[in-house]
Amino acid sequence: MTQPTDARILTHFADLADPRDERGKDHLLIDIITITICAVICGAESWVDIELYGQSKQSWLSSFLKLPNGIPSHDTFARVLARLDPEAMQQCFLGWIRAISTLSKGEVIAIDGKKVRHSYDTANGKGAIHMVSAWASENRLVLGQQKVDAKSNEITAIPELLEVLALEGCIVTIDAMGTQKEIAATIIERGADYVLALKGNQGGLFEDVQWLFEQAQAVQFQDVAHDFVQTIDKGHGRIEIRRCWTLADAELDYLVQKPQWKGLKTVVMLQRERKIEGQTSSETHYYISSLDPDAAKLLAAIRTHWTVENHLHWVLDVAFDEDACRIRKDYAPQNFSLLRHIALNLLGQDKTTKAGIAAKRKKAGWDDGYLLKILSQ
């Protein structure tokens, strides 16, 4: 990615369009955005929290903000964030991400969705919003997010998200919901590779890939061009064995749908066997990929995909209590989701404090110098 000279988060929101009328405007938009970002980093989870944070830190905030009429009320924070264009907010966010990160060749970008469970508004017939996010596994950054349309699903949101991301040289991983021909084509057109999970929703492709591996297993892969790797993990009374096979080249000639999947080179079978306290369970999963049939590399990409659950979704639920958030009016849930991603990215990039995200949020609230360093990364 291109590296702008100024990577500080607040500079990227300086030119955000203000949705308010000029008449009666008591507070600067950049002041509202800055206070909100600071408050969310420091643990705020509601509009009242943000107002209280601003009042508690007014002296410090006034050292770099104008605050012509003091700290806005919680109603002002709520009204402004509900009206701000989420697409414009996304563009500011993307500009900042491009300034602070460089994606390495082969980095796994996991695409996955998460519902913000308490963002529903029953009185106005509005369901909880569902956000699809892109997680850079090596950089540990949210690269972007896209709200799923209320009358649609992740299949329509994923291509929109892919279009705004810089993905060249990366490996995009998506679960079976996103295994669609158009999505595979978009990833290839963006200069990336894909590893897509297969289930029974791909119009026969799942059954065909399963059949290919059944035929290969029947002859114990003799005279079948393939690659194989096995890993074993032990710990806490558990043993997990992963066996991964790949097929490519002439073996894929049996797939009738192969020409419809742009860039398709390899199919993958992954068997997981778990042994816990004498009990054994196993499961088998299938994937398609535009990568060469390197079983070790593909297994690593598949395992890395699930860091989006542990390092993003779990942290949002535990450290930010996202599912309990009752912010729900107009664009506010979508914009507040982005603010949580900003806070997570900023806190995650700090390597000076050896603590989890929840502890870092507390430290930022206690120590203005630490918060300023976080904002200046």
Disulfide bonds with the S-S distance in Angstrom:
none
